[in-house]
Amino acid sequence: MQYLSALAIATAVGLIGLAAHFSSYEQSASTEVTTDQWYTWEQAVELNKTKPKKIMVDVYTDWCGWCKKMDKNTFASPEVSTYLNEHFYAVKLNAEQREAIIFGRDTFTYMDSGNGRGVNTLAYALLDGKMGYPSIVYLDEQFRRIMISPGYKETPDLMRELKFAKEEIYSKKTWEEYLGQ
């Protein structure tokens, strides 16, 4: 099991030699999503200080068709929306966000790839550099990574993942063992 920490993120960012530009923050969560509350990374970090919850990070891009479909179908499901709102801080993170994100002592910035696109270094660190969209990252209350889940999910598949994280099944079984039961 891999754990996400501020030190690990800072190391990952340093190792890939990231350089970026700082600008003001703008949240870009889709208006089609009916989850009662989507948070920015910073908001989830602050809320977690007084009321710890697991964090579900939806890493997406504006151009990703499967991301929009997942917003419209899966995240709009009353079952998913209710479960997320009760048990998680649901974070929308645009992987191509140009605005800096501050976490602890680290500032995660935009890295231009030179082809008109780039990536925010927090998204890069959360996904271990495997940039595919949509991807969901589950974190525990101390921001340790539970798992990375790439790809589009229907409601039953996402509910299974959410329960795996919320019920801390990961502390007893691997994801593969859980799927095989």
Number of C-alpha atoms within 10 A of each C-alpha: 10 9 13 18 16 14 12 13 20 18 13 19 20 11 9 12 9 15 13 17 12 13 12 8 12 11 14 13 18 14 9 13 19 19 19 11 13 22 18 21 20 14 12 22 21 11 13 18 11 8 9 17 22 24 29 23 26 25 24 25 21 14 9 12 14 16 23 20 17 19 22 16 16 24 23 19 17 13 13 18 18 15 15 23 14 9 18 23 26 24 22 21 23 24 25 21 24 23 19 20 22 14 16 11 8 14 14 25 25 26 20 17 9 7 6 6 10 16 21 23 29 28 26 22 20 25 20 12 14 13 17 16 21 24 22 26 19 25 24 20 17 16 17 17 19 23 23 18 18 17 13 20 21 13 18 12 11 17 17 13 21 20 14 21 23 20 11 13 14 17 11 9 12 14 15 8 10 14 11 7 5
